[in-house]
């Protein structure tokens, strides 16, 4: 595996067909739907089709998904998506399996994805994330990972039953880029 995708015992690797059962479990974890844009379960067929046709070329698909490994064991995944080469930015998200949450793995995986991949390999100017206002754990994780410049979007994400929840957009600039002046 590429050394730039590894810090200590935590590394990111591309999706493999062998990840099917893990992805099926994680994508259908109803508790995690609140953090994403999922509104229904994934069928085994739909997920297999996705995995079979997955293209990790971020310039072609505008996203890349990587599995988070801890000591060689899959414990989560990281997405770099909404890639915008013209404006040199992408959105980033991280998912950690329930058994490994609040262990620090998510923060290290996020650091690898942001610092080593997005800023190091892709040479992006900035990354950002969109988080539900009520997701205190995710807000804390991204703040710890250096995300700031929070903007609140009222009633941005459906909470079901005709209700909507505020979202927070946070961003992080590469160390190479000057901060915008006001």
N, C-alpha and C positions, 0 to 999 in steps of 0.2 A: 504494500500500500504506500501511497505517496506520503512522505514524512511531513509535508506541510498540512496534512489532514489528521495529525496526531499530536496529542499533548499527554505525556505520561501513558497511562493505561486506557485513555479514552481516544477513540479515533472515529472518523467518519469514512464510510465506504459506500459505493454505489448500490442501488437496488439489484437484487438477484432473484431469479425465479424461486429459489428456496425460501425467500421471504414471504411467500404467498400466505401461509397460515398466520404469521405474525401481523401482516398488513390487514388481513381479514378481521382478526381480533381487534387491532387498534382502530381501524377505520369504523368499526361497528360498536365502539365503546361509547354508549350514549352519554356518559358523563363528560366526555371530551368534545362532544358536538357543540357544547355551549361556547367553546373556544374557537371554533371554526365556522365554516359556512355550510356545514352538512345538515340536511333536512330529512334524510331518509337513510335507511341501512343500505350498504353496498351488497349487491348479490355476489356470489362466488364467481359467476360467469363474467359480470362486469369488471370485477377486480382482476380476474385472470386476463381478460382482454387488455386492460390497462397495463398490466405487468408485461404481457407479451409484446406490446407495441411501444413500451416505454423508451424514450429517446433522451439520453442525458446531455444532449447538446443544448446548453442554455441559450445559445444564439438562435437556434431553430425553434425551440419550444417555449422559451422565456421562463423556464423553471428547471430546477434540478432538485431531486429528493435524494437524501442520503440516510443510511442507517447509522445510528449511534451505537458503537460497540464499547463495552467496558470489560477489560480483560478478555476480549474475544467474544463476549456474549452480547447479543442484540438487546438493547435496553430502551431504544427510542428511535426517533427520526427527526431530521432537520429538513426544512424546505426553504429554498431560496427561489422566490417566484415573483411574478410581475416585473421581471427583468426588463429594464429600459436602458438599452445601450446608448441612445442619443443623450439622455439626461444623466447617465452614469449612476443609476440607482436600482435597487431591488428591495422587495419586501422579504422579511425572514420570519420563520416560525419554528417552534421546537415542540416536540411531543416526547414525554418520558413515560414509560410504562408505570402503572400505579405502584408496583412493588419497589420502584427505584426513585420515586419522587421525593423531593426535599433532601436529597443526598449530595447535591452539588454537581451531579452529572449534567443536568440541563445547562447550567452556567458555563461549564467547560465546553460542552458541545456547541453552544451558542458562540463562545469565543472563537472556536476553531472555524465555524461557518462564517463568522463576520470578519475576524482579523486575518485569518489565513486564506480563506477562499474568496470572499467578496472583495476585501480590500487588497489582499496579497495577490491572488491569482487573477481575478477579474479586473483589478485596479479600479474599483468603483469609487465614486466620490462619497456616496452615502447609502445607508440601509435604513429601513423603517419597519415598523410593525403596527398592526391595528389590534387593539385588545379591548374586550368588554370592560367597562368601568368597574363591574363587580368582581372581576377576576384579580383579586388582590395578589395571589401567588405569582401570576404572570407579570403583573405590573412591577412587583418587587424584583423578579428575576431579570427583567429587561433593564430596570434602573441599575441593578448591580453590574450588569454587563455594559454600562456606560451609555445607555440610551437616555435621551433627555428631550427638551423642546416639545413638551406635551401639548397637544391640541385636543380639545374635547369636541366631539361631534354628537350633538343631541339626537336621541332617538334614531341612531344609525343602524342598529342591529336588531332584527326581530327576536323577541323573547317568547313568541308564540301567543296564541289567544288574542291576537290583535294588539298586543303590547310591544313596545320597543324599548331598547336599552341604549344608553349612551356608550360611545366608544372613545377610546383614547388612541391617538396616533403619536408614536414616539419615533425619534430618529437618532441616528448616530453618524457622524461624519468621520471620514478617514483622517488619520493624523497628518496626512500629506496636504489636505485641502484647507485653505484659509476659511475661517468661519465668516458667514455673511455679516456685513456691517449694516447697521440701521441708519 
